[in-house]
Every structure is written in C-alpha cells, then in structure tokens.
Amino acid sequence: MAERKCSILVIDDDEAISGMLAMALRIDSGRTTTKRNAEDALAGLGDDTPDVILCEVDLPKMDGVEFVRLLKADERFASVPVILMGHAKEPKGHQADAFLEKPFDPLDAVDVVERSVRRRVS
C-alpha cells in the first residue's frame, strides 16, 4: 500500500495458508493477525477492529458465511470489508465483500485487500 499500512485479520484453520497469507500481507500491506476459528476472531474484535478481514469458508464450528453474517449485523463492524476464501465455489447469498477461490496466488490476495481498503476509506 502506498500511503498507510493497515491492520488485517486472517481467519483460517490451516496454519500453512494463514502463515503464507500473513507473510505476504505483512510485507506488502501492514500488520497482520491470524486466528484459527471464527469464535476467537469474534471475541477479539472489540479490542482491535481490523481494516480488512480474510476468512476461510470451511471452518470448524462456525463457518465463514455465518461469521460474516454476524459481523455485518453488528453496526460496529458492518463497514469492515470481509473477503471469504474457499476451495469450493463461491457460496450463494453470502454477505462478504469479495471471494477468493483456493488455491490462489498470495499477490492476488494482496491486491484484493488493497482494493477493499481503498474502497473503505474513499
């Protein structure tokens, strides 16, 4: 990102993917935090709201689609861009701002994050 570094939350139960994304996003875009499930992510949101969230669709317990639904229903977090990621086709009727189909190039994730942040601040 050119002018301002942003905070990014990556939610994925696959440590290899979350680690790869965290590294790519940290280098190019800003501070990155990872969580292994949606419940932990929701619990931590009150403390430090990220500028953008990347969330796996297929998570244990609460899936990514439900996470996004709960997040967007809360006025404190409704404007936070959320990018869903998954191996399957894009879920119908989700409320996320974008979808990345796995596998994807980490630079594609960086590009989607940067566009999401630019849209939010403009």
N, C-alpha and C positions, 0 to 999 in steps of 0.2 A: 504494500500500500504506500502511496506516495507521501501523504502528509501525516497521518495519525495511525498509530498502532491501536489495534482493537483487542478486546478480550473475546475468546472463542471457547465454547464448551463442546467437547466431543463425547457423545454417549454411544459406546459400543462395547459389547461383552467380549469381543475378540481383541486381545491385547496387541496382537501384531498390527491390526488395522488401526486401532486407536493410536498406537505409538507412531506408526508411519504418518498418519494424518497430523498428529500433534507436532511432529518434527517439521513437516512441510509447512504447516500453517504458522508455526512459531517463527521460522526463518523468514517467511515472506510477509506475514500479516500481523503478528502480535503475540500476546500472552495466551497460552492455550492450557485449559484444564481438561482432564479426562475423568469420566465416570463410567462404571461398568453396568449400571442399570438406571432405569428411569426414576425409580423411587429415590435413590440417592441424589440424583440430579435435581428433582423437585425439592427435596429437603434443603439443598444448598442454595437454591435460587434467592431466597430472601436476603442472604448475606451479601451476595455479589452478582448482580444481574449481568450476564454476558451481552456483548453486542450482537452475537450470532450463535446459533446452536446447530450442530450437525448431529443427527440422531438416527441410529440403526432402526429399521422397522421391526425386525425379528429379535426382540429382547425377552429374557425370562420375566415371568410375572406380568408386568405392564408392558405392552408393546409400544413401538414408536408412534403409531397412529393415535392411540389413547393418550400418550404423553402430550402430543401436540394439541389434542382436543382440550385437555385440562389446562395447558399453558395458555392457549388462546382465549379460554373462557375467563381467565383472571386478568382484570384490567391492568394490573401492574406489569404483566409480561406480554400482553396481547400484541404489542408492536415489535417484539423481538423476532427477527427473521429466523425461521427454522428450515433446515434442509434435511429431508429424510434421505436415508441411504438404504439400499437393499439389493439382494441377489435376485429377487423376483421382480416381476413387472410392477410398475408404479401402482400403489393401492388406490382404488377408486374412492372418491369422496373425502380424501384426506384434506387437512387444513394447512399443511405445510406450504412454505413459500416456493420450494423447489424440491426436485428429486434427483438423486444421483444413483444410477444403476451400477452395482458392483459386477465385475471389477472396473475400476476407473483409475485414470492417471491422477496422482496426487496434485498435479498442476491444474487439472480441471476443477478439483475441489477448491483450490486457492482462488481460481477465477470466479467460481460461483459465490464463495464467501465475500470476496471483494465487491462484486456486483450487489450482493444483498446489503452490505454495509453502506455502500454509496446510496442505494435507494432509500435506506432508512434515514440517513442524515440529510437528504435533499428535500 
